[in-house]
């Protein structure tokens, strides 16, 4: 059976980039299933994502060797991912579990192709869910005194399980600058605001008090700058003066769940490419 792969690349824009890659893939007998590209005129960077099927028996090493001359010629940054392997994720959650439950549901019905290999929490609330789903649960309370130790345990867990992504599904602890830097590009967070205008606790209460007309959520990569990492996905919904505070909260939680699931899916399908402080997202 053909083997499915996804190649992503970025480099300075110049003629011949697409031809150099597609020619080599054709020579290997590969069949391109999907191709997306974007030229960022502001930075003169070229971005591309190619999904293709390679003949049976043609391994990743062989593909990389065939592409090496083109990669070196254009000084490309590349990543080649096999779609045969199911991506592995670590889900981190605190008390509010709506975003986590939505992720698990989308995995169960097959819309999100991922294997949750651990649920990590600073509270016991989600232990029962983990047991029902058959997912290892790690209860790691975080204090000022043990924060560095607990983050070390998380790094060890990521390495031991070969996790592809850490998902902060309303995990209400700020990751340290050190950890954020170590895992940059591999941690996705859901921020409970369309833009980080209402920071701190109870953002929907703040929005309600200010009489806003749109509420939403933002999924982004985690960086040392709190809630200011490169944005992957966003959504808003109109609200009115006639809605109660409880309506605001319920609407916000629904949006958070949807936005986080879409962001995780985009990342795991190699559809998100970093472009400085921004992202290039090749949605399907």
Secondary structure, DSSP 4 states (H G I P E B T S, - for coil): -PEEEEEEEEEE--TTHHHHHHHHHHHTT-EEEEEEEEEETTTTEEEEEEEEEEPTT--HHHHHHHHHHHHHHHT-EEEEEETTSPPEEEEEE-S--HHHHHHHHHHHTTSS--EEEEEEESSSTTHHHHHHHT--EEE----TTTHHHHHHHHHHHHHHHT-SEEEESS--SPPPHHHHHHTTTSEEEEESSSSTTS-SS-HHHHHHHHT-SEEEEEEEE--SSTT-SPEEEEEEEE--TTS-HHHHHHHHHHHHHHHHHHHHHHHHTT-EEEETTEEEE---
